[in-house]
Amino acid sequence: MSADTIQEARRQIEICNACRYCEGYCAVFPAITRQKAFADGDITQLANLCHNCRGCYYACQYTEPHEFALNLPKVLAEVRQDSWQDFAWPPQFGKVFHKSGVAITMLIVLCFSLFFGLSRLVMPANGDGFYATLSHSMMVAVFAPAFLLPLVSIAISLRRYWQFVGGGRLTVAAVKSAFANVGRMKNLSGGHGEGCNFEDEDRFTKLRKIGHQLTMWGFLLCFMATSSGTILHYGFDIKAPYSLISAPKLFGVTGGIMLTFGTIKLAWLKTKADRKLGDGRVWGGEMAFVLLLCAVAVTGLLLYAVTGTVLVPMLLAVHLGTVLTLFLLMPFSKMAHGFYRLAALLQDERKVNNDSR
Amino acid sequence: MKNEPDLVIVGGGNAALCAAITAAHAGVRVLILEGAPKDYRGGNSRHTRNFRCMHDGPLSVLTGSYGEDEYYDDLLRVTKGNTDETLARLAIRGSQDSQPWMEAHGVRFQPSLSGTLSLSRTNAFFLGGGKALVNAYYRTAERLGAQVLYDAPVTHLELTQDKITRVDYTYQGENLTLSPKAVVVASGGFQANIERLVAAWGPEAENFLIRGTPYNRGDVLFDLLDQGVQSIGDPTQCHAVAIDGRAPKFDGGIVTRLDCVPFSVVVNKHAKRFYNEGEDVWPKRYAIWGRLVAAQDDQVAYSIIDRKSKDLFMPSVFPPITADNIGELATKLGLDVSTLERTVADFNAACQPGEFHPTELDGVTTDALNPPKTNWARPIEDGPFYAYELRPGVTFTYLGFKVDETAQVQGPNGAIRNLWAAGETMAGSILGQGYLAGFGMTIGTVFGRIAGREAADYVR
């Protein structure tokens, strides 16, 4: 991690700790007030706890041109980003995809070509629906490792994070509150329930929270669609294609629509927001990642819409290409933020519980 | 200007915005002339964090009740009776219905901040502090149609008989003039005007730090007083507290405060003590230390503690100067080594045994020491030793306009028919000396609303 960035964050946090006016906005400030000295691990934990709602920036009496030059959302974004890249495993993948939208796009093209090639070269002998284009076993052969290996990578990263920030044993209460925080996105509520300062300077709006909720819950529904399909396939020997009134379709279509609208909203908001209040180095990578999520959702929905037509093979390759990219990039893109944020919230709840005991 | 405004508001802090919102609500065309650039808009309101509020029962984030008489008694205690009872009670009573008004116009409150539990019954804290309040008010005012010009200092208000007939201001390098029907002045005191402070206080004022905005220079205040408008408040006095001597000259705000004095010995540049550091609990004493330090040579003092007291107060933004022994500390502070060693040794020898309680008057005192330390007198003997430099930090000045119950400014021959004042620029009527936490915002809010209402009535 960059020692300079951490030191700059520490300088700013110490000013915050002497002021404390922002205590009501989010979990970061109460966490700051629980300490007087901040080790590198503490700074990293605070950085990952920050949801970049920007309320503190617009309320701050010490932002530039004041000589204290506070910009907490930006410096915490930078520390956070550095931590994801440094904890990433294998480390050499850590940097490029975070920063570069071009790299992400190239990976999509590569993944698409893989499926396109596979569908041409290894035509299945038989099969219904998608499996007429690409056999089930072929899909499993690609996606099982492409899903599990990134998960292993993330587990290794999170373990490193947990050690670095001084994490320890979790209580049921801490886990429950942390998940409740995530489910409601409490830290994007502004403390008063009116949302963030994001797309229009100091105006509080719920747009970002709504966009994020649609994206997060839409994604989870899509994930449940795939999981339920796997259970039906292996557990009950009920194979795709599924009818509309089936768990995979109900989850998938609902989630796909939510994910589409959520990511479009987030991408639009991102174009409006002040880039100086985030980590400017990774704007392109973040934007490409949001659009990748959007592409996963849109191509998934389209694929369902064109069922039975000649467009299926091409669209299937596009859709599977985007999904594969998403999986592969889980540890090396903005996707990582969900895992780290959850870890930070768990660690924060641990500390709150320990303090109140 | 697209439309010639009916009402010009001079200033852009809490009082100005309350007046602007009230008048704009009434359908008046309002123009706010804020002297500061947008980044620094809001005057000293940017640095505030709470609002002292009367309430007959639990109200919003406020617990219990805080009645008019208790509130007024608190005011009498800090001002030593130097107040205008009619105006003071108007502000106190007005605070109760101002709290919901503030919420309705975008201000969000939160329970008292950590370390301020003593204020949870009397003071409602702004979520995000004073700048968040100012931001919300600008949004509301502009939504109601008020126009705002930043970097637009008013240079002169022309008083012709009993009316303001002209407003001169500068904007984007041009000298401009307006003739609105009415004017509200809400542009604060003159504490950022060092030349005026020196004239009032003496050359020592050169060394004062100004805790708030550099834009409160009192230009409109002195402009009108020079035209015979009646003043109130001691022109030579300002409210000053002891703050960290390394604070910036202007705008250091809350993070420069130091709460370590009661647990320390405080010496001047000659390494000698000069006042009882343990006279009373800090919230009741911090205000006198600005004056005490101002009276020392070079307006500087040093608060010295040892390891035992390191964690007994809120962290300051500047790390303390640290040394393993008193002699080394003296060298780092540029004080005479043997004198400081003797001062600390004499103090330590005079400390009497007793049970130390950091949060209450514990009676742990010195014996036969001049000046004594009458509470929290523990020997300074466990290294490492820490020192903070103290300097006077000016919060506000007391000189202001004399106003009546309608916030109308009093000219040489009675009320000026189209001029009202609100906020710090008239607070000297009510707060003749001392300070009561959160009361400046109360005066600004209540009289800002009154001024806005009266000006709107006059315009229509």
HADDOCK unambig.tbl for C-alpha pairs under 7 A between the chains (distance, minus, plus):
assign (segid A and resid 14 and name CA) (segid B and resid 317 and name CA) 6.29 0.50 0.50
assign (segid A and resid 15 and name CA) (segid B and resid 255 and name CA) 6.73 0.50 0.50
assign (segid A and resid 15 and name CA) (segid B and resid 317 and name CA) 5.27 0.50 0.50
assign (segid A and resid 18 and name CA) (segid B and resid 255 and name CA) 4.98 0.50 0.50
assign (segid A and resid 18 and name CA) (segid B and resid 314 and name CA) 6.87 0.50 0.50
assign (segid A and resid 18 and name CA) (segid B and resid 315 and name CA) 5.71 0.50 0.50
assign (segid A and resid 18 and name CA) (segid B and resid 316 and name CA) 5.58 0.50 0.50
assign (segid A and resid 18 and name CA) (segid B and resid 317 and name CA) 5.62 0.50 0.50
assign (segid A and resid 19 and name CA) (segid B and resid 254 and name CA) 5.96 0.50 0.50
assign (segid A and resid 19 and name CA) (segid B and resid 255 and name CA) 5.17 0.50 0.50
assign (segid A and resid 21 and name CA) (segid B and resid 49 and name CA) 6.99 0.50 0.50
assign (segid A and resid 21 and name CA) (segid B and resid 128 and name CA) 5.16 0.50 0.50
assign (segid A and resid 21 and name CA) (segid B and resid 129 and name CA) 5.10 0.50 0.50
assign (segid A and resid 22 and name CA) (segid B and resid 127 and name CA) 6.79 0.50 0.50
assign (segid A and resid 22 and name CA) (segid B and resid 128 and name CA) 4.49 0.50 0.50
assign (segid A and resid 22 and name CA) (segid B and resid 129 and name CA) 6.94 0.50 0.50
assign (segid A and resid 23 and name CA) (segid B and resid 113 and name CA) 6.98 0.50 0.50
assign (segid A and resid 24 and name CA) (segid B and resid 110 and name CA) 6.67 0.50 0.50
assign (segid A and resid 24 and name CA) (segid B and resid 127 and name CA) 5.92 0.50 0.50
assign (segid A and resid 24 and name CA) (segid B and resid 128 and name CA) 6.85 0.50 0.50
assign (segid A and resid 36 and name CA) (segid B and resid 315 and name CA) 6.98 0.50 0.50
assign (segid A and resid 56 and name CA) (segid B and resid 128 and name CA) 6.94 0.50 0.50
assign (segid A and resid 59 and name CA) (segid B and resid 128 and name CA) 5.48 0.50 0.50
assign (segid A and resid 59 and name CA) (segid B and resid 129 and name CA) 6.75 0.50 0.50
assign (segid A and resid 59 and name CA) (segid B and resid 131 and name CA) 5.20 0.50 0.50
assign (segid A and resid 59 and name CA) (segid B and resid 132 and name CA) 4.66 0.50 0.50
assign (segid A and resid 60 and name CA) (segid B and resid 131 and name CA) 6.70 0.50 0.50
assign (segid A and resid 61 and name CA) (segid B and resid 46 and name CA) 6.28 0.50 0.50
assign (segid A and resid 61 and name CA) (segid B and resid 47 and name CA) 6.74 0.50 0.50
assign (segid A and resid 61 and name CA) (segid B and resid 131 and name CA) 6.46 0.50 0.50
assign (segid A and resid 202 and name CA) (segid B and resid 135 and name CA) 6.85 0.50 0.50
